[in-house]
Amino acid sequence: MREPEEPSWWTFGAFLQFDPTGERLLVAGRDLGASLWTKTGTCLRRWEEPLGHFFGVPFAWSPDGETIAWATGSEVRFFDGRDGRSRGTQLDCGDEVEDLAFRPDGAVLATGHSEGRVREWSRDDGGMLGELAVDASDMIFPVSARCLAYAPDGRRLACTTAAGMCAAVFDLESRAQVWGSGHSGGRMGEPAAVLWSPDGRRLWYAFASGVMALHTVAPAPGASMHVLADGRAPSMSRPRADGSALGATILDGFAVAVLDPDAGTIRWIRVESTDGGAVDQAPTGHF
C-alpha cells in the first residue's frame, strides 16, 4: 500500500482478510489504497485510489473466493478474486455503504447503512430483496449498521452498530429482529467486529474500546461475558475451524490473544513492547 498524503491518527489501521480458500490475501487501508497477494507473497494487483470511508474499508470475499465486493460511497464494485481484475459490474445502493457481507451460498449480498438499516441484494440481477432495521428505540443517537455477518446456515444475519454500540440478530424469514444486546460500551463511532461460531449457536463481537462479548443466540439469548476489558481496534478470527479457539488483536494493536470462548479465559497473549521486545503470557481465570 502507498503512504498516506498526510498522517492521520483517526485512521483505524489496515484491514486484512484471506479469501475462503486461504490462497489469497486482501490488504486495504482507508487512506492507503489496497493490494491483493498470494499466500506466498506475490502481489497480484494494487489499487492506488482512496477507498472506503472514515471508519474503514467495506469489502467482502464471496464464499467461493472468486469475487471481491468493494464499496466506495454508495456504490459496490466487483472484482475477480483470483487476479483483481474488474468484473465491469457495480451496484448502486442509494446511500453510503458501511459494510458488506455475502450470504453463505453467495446468492445474496448484504449492505449496512446509516439509521441502522441493512439491505439485501440479489447477486443475479442486483435487485433489492428487502431492508432490515435495528431496533434503536432506546438509543439517543442514530445508529449505523457497521459490521455484518451471516450465520453459517444463512437464515440469520447479525450486525453491530456505531453510536449505539449494540449488536442485533435478524431472522431472515420473518425479517424481524429476534435479539439485541442493548448498549455494550465502546466509544461513539468506533467500528466493531462480529463473528458467528461454526455451529451458529454463538455470536462473538468486539468494539474498538476492547470490550468483547460472547452470547448464546439460539435457542435463547444468554448473558454477555466480557473477556477483554481494555484495548483498541480489535479484530477477530477463528484459529481452529471447530470454533474451540478465538483469536483477537487487542491493546492498540500491540497484542495478539487466543481465547477460549466456552470458558471465557485467555489461553495465551503475546504483547509487543514499545522498545520492540515481546512478552509471552499465559494468564488463567476470567476477566
Disulfide bonds with the S-S distance in Angstrom:
none
